């Protein structure tokens, strides 16, 4: 079954267009390297929690928005190989396509699909 690589990040709200451009370039490279699909989302209804929440997880600042995304891969092996290639791709180097957010506050992980309805 497919494998999902997901993340959430705090993105400066004023940099939405730069984030979208960065995401479009990255999505093309992910797909070149085996990803089946790439989804990027911009927070619209992301409440602050009392115990846990997306804003708390990324230490969201007042001028930031939570972005969430996921990539569907055929399997974990394809993800691992694709990410290795991604890190070597010149289009993803910081001087060519800088991340328009603080990567240290990004939360990410890989997931096996249990149910797909």
C-alpha positions as CSV (number, residue, x, y, z in Angstrom):
1,X,0.0,0.0,0.0
2,X,1.1,3.6,-0.5
3,X,3.1,5.6,2.0
4,X,2.4,9.2,3.1
5,X,5.0,11.8,4.0
6,X,3.2,14.7,5.9
7,X,4.1,18.0,7.5
8,X,2.9,21.2,9.1
9,X,4.8,24.5,9.1
10,X,4.5,28.1,10.2
11,X,4.7,30.4,7.2
12,X,4.9,34.2,7.3
13,X,1.4,35.2,6.0
14,X,3.0,37.9,3.8
15,X,5.0,35.2,2.0
16,X,2.1,33.1,0.8
17,X,3.1,33.6,-2.9
18,X,6.8,32.8,-2.2
19,X,5.6,29.7,-0.4
20,X,3.4,28.7,-3.3
21,X,6.3,29.1,-5.8
22,X,8.6,27.1,-3.6
23,X,5.9,24.4,-3.2
24,X,5.3,24.2,-7.0
25,X,9.0,23.7,-7.7
26,X,9.3,21.1,-5.0
27,X,6.1,19.3,-6.1
28,X,7.5,18.9,-9.6
29,X,10.7,17.5,-8.3
30,X,8.9,15.1,-5.9
31,X,6.9,13.8,-8.8
32,X,10.0,13.4,-11.0
33,X,11.4,11.2,-8.3
34,X,8.4,8.9,-7.8
35,X,5.7,10.7,-5.8
36,X,2.2,9.9,-6.9
37,X,0.7,13.2,-5.7
38,X,1.6,16.3,-3.7
39,X,-1.0,18.4,-1.7
40,X,-0.3,21.8,-0.2
41,X,-2.8,23.5,2.1
42,X,-3.0,27.0,3.5
43,X,-4.6,27.3,7.0
44,X,-8.0,28.8,7.1
45,X,-9.7,27.5,10.2
46,X,-6.8,26.5,12.5
47,X,-7.7,27.3,16.1
48,X,-5.3,27.8,19.0
49,X,-5.7,24.9,21.4
50,X,-5.5,24.7,25.2
51,X,-3.5,21.5,25.4
52,X,-2.5,20.8,21.8
53,X,-3.0,22.4,18.4
54,X,-1.4,23.0,15.0
55,X,-0.4,26.6,16.1
56,X,1.2,25.3,19.3
57,X,3.1,22.5,17.4
58,X,4.8,25.0,15.1
59,X,5.1,27.8,17.6
60,X,3.0,30.0,15.4
61,X,3.6,33.7,15.6
62,X,1.0,36.4,15.1
63,X,2.0,37.2,11.5
64,X,2.2,33.6,10.4
65,X,-0.2,31.0,9.0
66,X,-0.1,27.2,9.4
67,X,0.6,25.3,6.2
68,X,0.0,21.6,5.9
69,X,0.9,19.2,3.1
70,X,1.4,15.6,2.3
71,X,3.0,13.6,-0.5
72,X,1.8,10.2,-1.4
73,X,4.5,7.7,-2.5
74,X,4.1,4.2,-3.9
75,X,6.0,2.9,-0.8
76,X,8.6,3.9,1.8
77,X,11.5,2.7,-0.4
78,X,10.4,5.1,-3.2
79,X,10.1,7.9,-0.6
80,X,13.6,7.3,0.7
81,X,15.1,7.2,-2.7
82,X,13.1,10.2,-3.9
83,X,14.1,12.3,-0.9
84,X,17.8,11.4,-1.4
85,X,17.5,12.6,-5.0
86,X,15.6,15.7,-3.9
87,X,18.3,16.8,-1.5
88,X,20.9,16.6,-4.3
89,X,18.7,18.5,-6.9
90,X,20.2,21.9,-7.7
91,X,16.6,23.4,-7.9
92,X,16.2,22.8,-4.2
93,X,19.4,24.4,-3.0
94,X,18.8,27.3,-0.6
95,X,20.4,29.9,-2.9
96,X,18.2,28.8,-5.8
97,X,14.9,28.0,-4.0
98,X,15.0,29.2,-0.4
99,X,12.4,27.9,2.1
100,X,10.1,30.9,2.9
101,X,9.6,29.6,6.4
102,X,11.6,28.5,9.5
103,X,12.3,24.8,8.8
104,X,13.3,24.3,12.5
105,X,9.6,24.7,13.5
106,X,8.3,22.3,10.8
107,X,6.7,19.1,12.1
108,X,6.9,16.1,9.7
109,X,6.7,12.4,9.6
110,X,6.0,9.3,7.5
111,X,2.9,7.2,7.7
112,X,1.6,3.8,6.6
113,X,-1.9,4.0,5.3
114,X,-4.3,1.9,7.4
115,X,-7.5,2.8,5.6
116,X,-8.2,4.4,2.2
117,X,-12.0,4.7,1.6
